[in-house]
Amino acid sequence: MLIRRAAVIDLDVHQGDGTAEIFQSDPDVFTLSIHGESNFPFRKKKSRLDVPLPDGTEDTTYLRHLDEVLPAAFAFKPDIVFYQSGVDTLASDVLGRLSLSPAGLIARDRKVFSAARNFGAPFVLTSGGGYSRPIELSAEAHANTYRTAWQMFAGF
């Protein structure tokens, strides 16, 4: 078997409730969700590690929490890592309720990509969320995630 253990790092503003529920009893899947505590879904499921953040959380606080919990996903020693990189954490997002800047999102992605690259397991990047007004702010944030991935993984 090539893949036995997996880690899911879900940084969309909405809790990764579906993933949490599906893998709740699976000891071979580590689920990490950093999300808005008062945002949808209103009845949260239990991830292996949940970090609920209050409305208005800004870059410095968000990134501090990420630094505190991200190592746990890799300490689990997964054979593959999935990263849900929601951009609905932007301050301009009408549904997100957190207050990250575009630079904060890039810093978030760099931290995840750096940890994944240093760990060395296969890495899957998925994007989600993005309800900024104007919508171009969400599109730019998604593009920045992939630009950052290219910078971090090109030639690796």
C-alpha positions in Angstrom: 0.0 0.0 0.0 1.5 3.3 -1.1 -0.8 5.6 0.9 -2.0 4.6 4.4 -2.0 7.9 6.3 -3.3 11.3 5.1 -3.5 14.8 6.5 -6.1 17.4 5.4 -5.2 21.0 6.1 -8.4 23.0 5.6 -7.9 26.7 5.7 -11.2 27.8 4.2 -13.1 30.2 6.4 -15.9 27.6 6.8 -15.0 24.6 9.0 -14.1 21.4 7.1 -17.1 19.7 8.5 -17.6 17.2 5.8 -14.1 16.0 5.9 -14.2 16.0 9.7 -17.3 13.9 9.8 -16.2 11.5 7.1 -12.9 10.8 8.8 -13.9 11.3 12.4 -13.3 7.6 13.4 -10.4 7.0 11.0 -7.1 6.9 12.9 -5.2 7.1 9.6 -6.5 10.6 8.6 -5.5 13.8 10.4 -8.0 16.7 9.8 -7.0 20.2 10.7 -9.4 23.1 10.2 -8.7 26.8 11.0 -12.0 28.6 10.5 -14.4 31.3 11.6 -16.0 30.2 14.8 -19.3 32.0 14.1 -19.5 31.2 10.4 -21.3 28.4 8.6 -21.7 25.5 9.5 -23.3 26.6 12.7 -23.1 23.0 14.1 -19.5 22.1 13.8 -18.2 18.6 13.5 -15.1 17.5 15.3 -11.9 17.6 13.3 -8.8 16.0 14.8 -7.7 19.6 15.4 -10.0 22.6 15.2 -9.0 26.2 15.5 -12.1 28.4 15.6 -11.3 32.1 15.2 -13.4 35.1 16.1 -14.8 37.5 13.5 -12.4 40.1 12.4 -9.2 38.0 13.0 -6.3 39.7 11.2 -3.1 38.5 9.7 -0.8 38.5 12.8 -3.2 36.5 15.0 -4.2 34.1 12.2 -0.6 33.4 11.3 0.4 32.9 14.9 -2.4 30.2 15.3 -1.2 28.6 12.0 2.3 28.4 13.3 1.1 26.8 16.5 -0.9 24.0 14.9 0.6 23.3 11.4 3.4 21.1 12.8 0.8 18.7 14.2 -0.3 17.8 10.6 3.2 16.8 9.7 4.0 15.2 13.1 1.2 12.8 12.1 3.6 11.5 9.4 1.1 11.4 6.5 1.9 9.7 3.3 0.0 12.4 1.4 -1.1 15.9 2.4 -4.3 17.7 1.1 -4.4 21.5 1.4 -7.7 23.4 1.0 -6.7 27.0 0.5 -9.9 29.0 0.8 -9.6 32.7 0.0 -12.8 33.6 1.8 -10.7 34.6 4.8 -10.0 37.9 3.0 -11.3 41.1 4.7 -13.0 41.9 1.5 -15.0 38.7 1.5 -18.7 39.3 2.1 -19.3 35.9 3.6 -16.0 35.3 5.4 -16.0 37.4 8.5 -12.3 37.2 9.0 -10.0 40.0 8.0 -6.9 38.7 6.3 -5.1 40.9 3.8 -3.8 39.6 0.4 -0.3 39.6 1.9 -1.6 37.6 4.8 -3.0 35.0 2.5 0.3 34.8 0.7 2.2 34.4 4.0 -0.3 31.7 5.0 0.3 29.8 1.8 4.0 30.1 2.0 4.0 28.6 5.5 1.9 25.6 4.4 3.9 25.1 1.2 7.3 25.4 3.0 6.2 22.8 5.6 4.9 20.5 2.9 8.0 20.8 0.8 10.3 20.2 3.8 8.3 17.2 4.8 8.4 15.6 1.4 5.1 13.7 1.0 3.0 14.1 -2.1 1.0 17.3 -1.8 -2.5 18.1 -3.3 -3.6 21.8 -3.5 -7.3 22.6 -3.8 -8.9 26.0 -3.8 -12.1 27.1 -2.4 -14.2 30.0 -1.3 -14.0 33.5 -2.6 -16.9 35.9 -2.3 -15.1 39.3 -2.3 -16.6 42.4 -3.7 -15.3 43.2 -6.2 -14.9 39.5 -7.2 -11.5 40.3 -8.8 -10.1 40.4 -5.3 -11.0 36.7 -4.9 -9.7 35.8 -8.3 -6.4 37.6 -7.6 -6.1 35.8 -4.2 -6.6 32.4 -6.0 -4.0 33.3 -8.6 -1.6 34.4 -5.8 -2.0 30.9 -4.2 -0.9 29.2 -7.4 1.9 31.8 -8.1 3.2 31.1 -4.6 3.0 27.3 -5.1 4.9 27.7 -8.3 7.6 29.8 -6.6 7.9 27.3 -3.7 7.8 24.1 -5.7 9.3 24.9 -9.1 12.4 22.9 -9.6 11.9 21.0 -6.3 
